[in-house]
Amino acid sequence: MEQLRGFARYFAPYKWTILIGISCILVSMSFGLLVPYLVGMAVDDLGSGITWGKIIYYPLVILAANFGSGIFLFLQRRLLINASRHIEFDMRELFYERLSDQPAEFFHNNRIGDLMSRATNDLAAVRQIVGPMILYSFQAIFALLIVLPILLNLSVKLTLLMLIPLPLVSLTVKYLGEQVHRRFEKIQEFFSDITARAQENLSGVRVVRAYAQEESEIEQFQVLNREYAAKNLQLVKFAAATRPLLFFFIGLGFVVIVAVGVPMAVNGEITAGNFTSFILYLQRMIWYLIALGYVVNLYQRGTASLKRFNSILETEPTIKDIPGVNQQPPIIGEIEFKDLTFAYNGKPVLHDIDLKIEQGKTVALVGKTGSGKSTLVSLIPRLLDAPDGNVLVDGKPVRDYPIEQLRRSIGFVPQETFLFSDTLANNIAFGVENGNVKTENGKAEANDNSQFSFLRSQFSIEDAARVAGLADDIQDFPNKYEQLVGERGITLSGGQKQRTAIARAVMRDPRILILDDSLSAVDTYTEEKILHNLRDVREGRTTLVVSHRISTIRDADLICVMADGRIIERGTHDELLALDGEYADLYERQRLEDELESTD
């Protein structure tokens, strides 16, 4: 019930639609429940004498009542089912918005397949609470409120006999409802496992094929699928038993009523017409009681899914705007790490970092894998959250900026390049103009109609591609900038993916540019070309470059060598070589490797 109280907030925008829909249920049932009364009246009236007037009148009146019931039946379904679809739409948007606000750590702890299951399968079950459940619940309520007084008026004795099997009906609904709820919750959790398995196999299809594991993965999926089917069959047994048991118990009451009611009609205690009306009303009541059993089934399934759905909505993002944060002046690009010590998942990864980067300067971070380079640059756009006051931009702690303003001023190229299953143009323009792109005369441009018009860049998509050294490759594609890159950019090489990501960051025209080992997959010649192009782009921007290659960073204004989460050396390329420390050793090793490669 607590789940439903929280769920009620989604009804607010559609309360009038739902109220009108419920009113239509009442009007429809009022017309429909006239029919048994009219039939009973016809039986008594025709019993006293048949005339053409009566033969024409009663069928027309009954037909009119059914027609009125049908009209409002259509309206009630149209209104309530539409409202359920709108609420589903709102919940799906809220769910996606909450996922978008979560930091990377959240997705490390929650499988993508499980999240997809909650956004689809669970949400579909929740929708049933809004549409069919409201519909059938109010039909049952109105039936009880309208029909019970009519039945009492027709015959108190028969009405009391009708109530005998109701305790058995209630116990049946309660027991089977609990069984359905428990099993459906487990089924939804298991469906998440299947979805996650399928998603991982499809995403990693090249690895599966490379290791010839197709048959093994198919067999494992079949095991999961069979278990899922078995769990569903167990649920079906309980769900399927509900209606027959309700029919049986209600049928017992029906038999008693017929056994008692027929002698009453023969003896004149009740007219034949009233007895006919009573039987017809009883049939209607039986249908609504059966529908009530279906409502319980929907309720148990819906609340089980709502619990899983809400568990995600109730997960507050660990990285979010602090209360009362206000828009700050435009970011210029000065960055400072002040006495920074940072731990990730309880493990210290950065120690005593003191580094100030002036606006417009280029700073490079170099060091062995695991030295903390990527962690350090991830603290600037708050992809990871540093202790308050230890990371500053333009002299202000990064938490003093709204996350949106902070990140819109940063062009970030992460280690792991991700491309969307879209065109090259849309991937490059993703961070600008909301990624909306138009192509005219073979030239790709950002769309002026975007809601993010304040992000218009001084670069065109072609300019960004040229800077990233991608323009020549694009000219070789059949569809040029409209070339689809496939799932995660599967149709591109590793170097082309990285260059697309660099073009995306350049297109953003950021005040701070962060390149996290973004040239590792390109050859030396292409690297030199990109670095040459970036020299002009970097002018006036604060740039942080993380790399393992000395060639990538040698012209930086400042180079910091990191080891075990600390900056152990800092200076220009020449200063660090003169120091003859870790940097000089790294430079010598890479020089020897390059010489060996050139001799091969």
N, C-alpha and C positions, 0 to 999 in steps of 0.2 A: 504493500500500500504506500510506503514511503517513496518507492520508485515512481508510482503514478502521480504523487503530489508534485514531484519535480517535473514530471512529464507534462503536467497541466499548463506550464508556461508557454508551451508551443501552440496551445489552442487560442491564446489571446488574440492574435491578428485575425482569426477566422471565427470568432465567437458568434457573430451574427449569422454567418453562413451555417454554422452548426446548429444554432438555435432555430433558424428557419427550417433546416432539414429535419430537426426533431419535431417541429410543428407539423411538417408534412407527413411524418409518420403517424401522428395523432389523427390528422384529417383522413389519411388513407385508411387507417384501421377503422375509423368511425364509419366510413362508407362501406368497408368490407364487412364489418360486423352487423350492418343493416340486413345483409343477405339472409342469414339464418332466421332473423325475425320476420322478414318478408315471406320466406318460404313457409314458416309455421303459420303465418296469417293466411297464406294462400291455401294451405291444407285445410284449415278450419273453414274458410270461406267457401271453397269449392265443395267441401263436404255437405254444405247446406243447399247446394244447387249450382250447376254449371251453366254459365252463360258466355256468349262470345265476348262480351265486355270484360268479364273476369279473365278469360283466356288470353286476351290481348294485353290487358292492364298489368297483370303480375309479371309476365316475362319482360315487358318493357321497363318496369320499375326496377326489377332485379338487374337487368342489363345496364341500366343507368347507374345503379349503385356500384356495380363492378367496374364500369367505365370510370367513374369518379375515383374509385380506389386505385385503378391502374394509373391514372394521370398523376396522382400524388405519390404513388409508388415510384414512378419514374423520377419525379422531382426530388424525392428524398434520397434516392440512390445517386442522382446527379450531384446534389449538393454535398452529401457526406463523403462520397468516394472522392470527389474533387478536392474537398478539404483535406482528406487523408493524404492525397498525392502532394498537395502544397506543403503540408507539415513534413512529409518525408523529404521533400526538396530542401526545406529550411534546415532540417536536422542533418542532412548530408553536407550542406554548405558549412554548418557549424562544425561538423566533424572534421571536414577538410581544413577549415581554418585553424582548428585546434592542433591538428597534425602539423600544419605549416609553421606554427609558433614553437613547436618542440625543438630542443637542441639535438645535436647528433647523438648524444648519449642515449636519448629516448629510443632511437631506432636501433641502437646496439642491443637494447634490452627487450625490444618487441619485434617479432618477425613481421616482415612486410605482408606475407600471406595471411597472417592472423588479422592484421589491420584491414586488409582487403575484405576478409570474411565479415568482419564487424560492419563495414561500410556497405555491404551488399546484402548478404544472407540475413544477418541479424536485423538490419534496418527494414527489410521486407516484412519480417515477422512483427516488428514494432508497428508498422503501418496498419496491420490488421486490427490493432487495438482502436485505432481512430475510426476506420471505416466500418467494416462488418461488425465489429464488437459493439460499437455504439448503436448501429442499426438494429441488430437482433436484441440487444439488451433493452432498448426502449420499446421495441415491439412486445417483448415479454412483459415489461412493466405495465404498459398501456393495456395489454390483454387482460392482465390480472385486475387492474383497476376498473376496466369497463365490463369485462365478461362476468366476473365474480358476482357483482350486484345483480346482473341480469339473471344469472343462474339461480341465485337465492330467491329472486322474485318469481321465477318459474317453478322451482321446487326446492324448499329448504332440505328436505329429506335426501333427495338425489345429490344435491350439492355436497352435503356432509359425507355421503358415501364416496363421492369423487375424491375427497381429500385424504382418504385412508392410505393410498399408496405413496403420498407425497414424502413422508419421512424416508421411505426406501429410495425414492428418487434422489433426495438430498444427500444421503449417505453414499450412493453410487457416484454422484457427481463429485463429491468431496474426495473420495478415495482415488478415483481414476484421474481426477484433476491433479492431485499431488504426484501421482506416478508419471503423468505426462510432463509436468514441470521439471521433475528431477532428470528424467531421461532426455528431454529436449535440450536442457542446459549442457549435458555431457555431449550430446550430438553436435551442438554448435561449436563446442570446444574442439571436438575431433575434426569437424569440417575445417577449422582453422589449420589443423595439422596437414590436412590434405592440400589445402590451398597453398600453404607455405611450401610444401614439397613440390607441387607443380610449378610454382613461381621460381624456385631455386633451380629446378631442372631446365626450365625454359631459358632462364637467364644464363645458366652455365652450360648450354647445349654444346658449345665447342669443346669444353673440357670433357664432357661425357663422351663425345665422339672420339676425341683424341685418345682417350684411354679405353675405347671400345667397351663402354659400360652400358650401352643401350638396353641390352636384355636384362641386366641386373637391375637397372633403375625401373624398367617396366614391371619386373616381378615384384619389387618392393612397393611400387605404387599399387599394384593389384592387391597385395596383402592389405594395405591401408584401405583401399576401395571396398574390399570384401568385408572388412571389419566395420566400415561405415555403413554399408548396406545392412549388415546384421544388427547394428544398433538401431537403425531406422525401422527394421522389421519388428524389433521388440517394442518400439514406440507405437507402431501401427497396431499391434495387438491390443494395447490399452485404448488407443484412440478409437479403433474400430469397435471395441466392446461397448463403448459408451452408448451409442444410439440403440443397438438391439436391447440392452438391459433397460434403458429408459422406456422403449416400446413395450417391453414385457411387463414392467411394473405398472405402467399406465394402462396397458391392456387389461391387467387384472381388475383395475378399477372400472374399466369400460364394461367388462363382462358382468360385474356386480350391478352396475347401473342398468344394463339391459335386462338382467334377470329380475330386478326389482321394478324397473320403470314400465315394462310392458304390462304386467298385471295392473299397475296403477292406472295406465291409460285405458285398459279394458274395463276396469271398475269405475272409471269416470273421475278418479282422483286428480287426473291431469288430462287436458285435452290432447287429442292426437297431434294437433298443430304445435302445441307447446312442447310435447315430448320430442317431436321432430326438430324443433328449434334447439332444444336442450342437447340433443345428439350432435347437431351441426356445430353448436357452440363448443361442445366438448371436443370435437375433432379439431377445431381451431386451437383450443387450449393445448391439446396434445402436441400439435405442430410447434407451438411457441415454447412449450417445455422442452421439446427436442432441440429447438434452436438455442435454448438456454444452455443445454449441454455443450453445444458447439461453441457458445460464447466462453464457457469455462475453459474449453480446449484452447481457444484463441488467447485468452487471458494468460494461461500458464505459459504458452509458447512466447507470447509477447513480453511478459515480465521477465522471463529468463533471458531473452535477447536484450531487453532494455537494461538489465543489470550489466551485461557485458559491454553494451554501448556506452553507458554512463561511466564505466570505469575508466574509459579513455578521456571522456569530456571532463571528468573530475581530476585528471592529472594536470596539475598546474605546471606550466613551463618553468624550468629552473633558471632560464635566462629570459628576462622580460624587463620592460620599462619599470623603473622605480616609481612609487606613487608621487605624483606632483611634478614629474619631469616635464620641462617645457622645451619648445623649439629653440635652438641656439643659433647664433650668427653662423653664416656659411663657413664651413671648415676650410682652413687654409692648407693644413698638412703637417704641422709640427707634431712630432711624436716623442714621448718620453716614457721610459720604463724606470720607475723610481723604487729602488730597494725591493725589487720584485722577487718573491718566493712563491711558487705555485705547485700545488699537489693535484694530481688527477686520480680520482677513485682511491683517495687515501695514500697514494704513492707520490712522494716529492719528485718532480721532474725538472723544475727550474729553481736555481738558488742564487739569491743576492745579485739580481740583474740590475745594473745601473747603466742606462744608455739613453742619450738624447740625440734625436735626429732632427736637424733643422729642416724647415720647409724647402722643398725643391732639391734636397740632396738624395743621393743614391747610396744605400747601405746594403752590403751583402753579408749573408750569414753562411758560414761554411763549417763543416765538421762531419764526423762519422755519423752513420745511421743511429738514431736513438739519442742524439746529443741534445735534443730539445728545440731544434730550429723551427720546425713546423708548429710546435706548441706555442712558441713565442709569438709568431706572426698571427696565429689564430686568435690571440687575445685582443688584437686591435679591433676587428669587427665584431667582437664578442661572440665568436663561434664557441669559444670557451670563456668562462667568466673569471677574471682575475680578482683578487681581493680589492676592495674599493680604495681608490686613490693611488694604486700602484702602476696603473697604465693611464697615461694622459694624452689627449689630442688637443693641440692649441692651448695647452696649459690647463685644460679641464679634464677631470676624470671621465673615462668613456661612459660611465653609468649616468653622467649628467646629460648625455645626449639621448634623445629618442632613438631607439634601435634603427628605425627606418631612416632617419636622417644620417646616422653614422654610417650605415651600410651603403646608402646611396652615394656616399662620397668616396667609396672604396671600390677599386677594381681588383678582384681576387681571383687568381688562377691556382686552384688547389693541386696537390700531387695527383690525386685520382681524377682524371678528366671525365666529366659526364656530359654527354650530348643527348638531346631529346630526339625522339623519333619524328623528325620534322625536316624541313629544308635547311640547307646551309645558311641561307639568308636569315631565316627565323632564329637559328641557333646563334648566329653572330649578333643579331639585334635583340637577343633575349633580355638583356639588362636595360635596354633603352626603349622608350615608347611602349612599354608592356610587350615588346617583341612583335608588334604588328608591323608587317612589311608589305610593301607593294612593289611590283617590278614593272618598270616601263622602259621599253626599248632596250631590254637586256640589262638595265641598270637598276640595282636594288637600292631602295631608299626606305627610311623609316616613315611610318604613316603619321600624318599630322593630326589624326582624329583620336589619338590615344588619350586616356585619362591621365597619363603621366607626361603630359606635354612639357612640363618644366624640366624634364630630363633630356630634352633634345641635345644631341651631341654635335660638336663641330666636325666630327668624322662621319663620312658616309660609310655604308657597309663595305664598299669597295676599298675605301681608304684603310679601314681597319684590317681587311684581308691582306692588303699590300704590306702593311706594317708587320703583320704576322708571318709574312712570307708564304701566304696561302693563295695569292691571286693567280699565279701561274698554274697551280694544280687545278684550281676551279675552272680555268679556261679549257682544261682537258676533259672536264666532265660533260656528258651529253646535255644536261639541263642547266649547266652553269650554276648560278646561285640558287636555282630552284631544284637542285639535286637533292633527293631524299637520302638522308644518311643512315636510315635503318635504326633498329633498336639499339640504344646506347652508342650510336655511331658505328655500328658493326661493319659498314661498307667502307670505312676509312681506315687508313693505317694509323699506328700509334702516334707517329709524328704529325699527321694531318689532324688528328683529334686535338693534340696539344696546341697546334697553331690556331685551330678554330676557337679554342678556349682563350688563347691570348687575344685573338681578334675581338672576342666578346668583351674582354676586360678593357681593351683599348677603345672600343666603340662607346663604352660607358663614359669616356672622357672624365676619369676620376681625378680627384685631388691627391689621393693616395693609391699607388699601384703596388700590389703584392704579387710576386711571381714565386710560387713555392715549387721549386725544382721542375719548372715548366718546360725545360728544353732537353730533358733527359732522353727523349725518344727521337730526337732529330740528329742528323749527321753534322759533322763539324762545319761543312760548307754552309748548310742551311742555318746553323746556329750563328755563324758570323754575319750572314745576311740579315737575320732577325735582329741581332744586337745592334747592327748599324742602323737599321730602321728605327729601333727603339730609342736611340740616342736623342733623336729630335723629339720624340713623343715624351721622353722623360723630362725634358726641359721644363722647369717650373712646377714639376710634380714631385712629391716625395715618393721614392721608390725603394721597396725592400725586395731583395732578390735572395732566395734560398737556392743553393746549388751545391753539387759535389764536384763540379768542374771548375777549375781555376780559370779557364778561358772565358767562362761566362761572366765572371765577377771581377776580373783583373782591373777594369777601368772604373770601378766603383769609388765614390768619394771616401768611403770607410768600409773596411772589411773586418768583420768580427768572427773569430774562430771559437767555436763552441765545443765543449766536451763535458759529459755528465751533467748537463743542465747549467753550466757556467760559461761565461765568456772568459777564455783563458788568454786570448791575444786580440789586439785591435790595432788598426792602422791602415795605411794605403798598401797597395801591392808591393811597392818597392821597400817600404818600411818593414813590412812583415818578412820579406826575403832577407833583409839585412839583420833582422832579429834572429834568424837561423833557428826557429823553433818549430812548432807543429805545422804551421802554414808552409814554411820552407820545405819541410819533409814531404808534405802532401804534394806540393808543386813538383818536387823532384821525382816522386813516384809517378805522377801523371805524365811528366815529360818523357820518362823512360818507356812508359806504356805506349805513348804516341809513337816513339821511335821504333819500337818493336812492331807495332801495327803497320807502320809505313814500309818496313823491310819485308813484310810477309808477302 
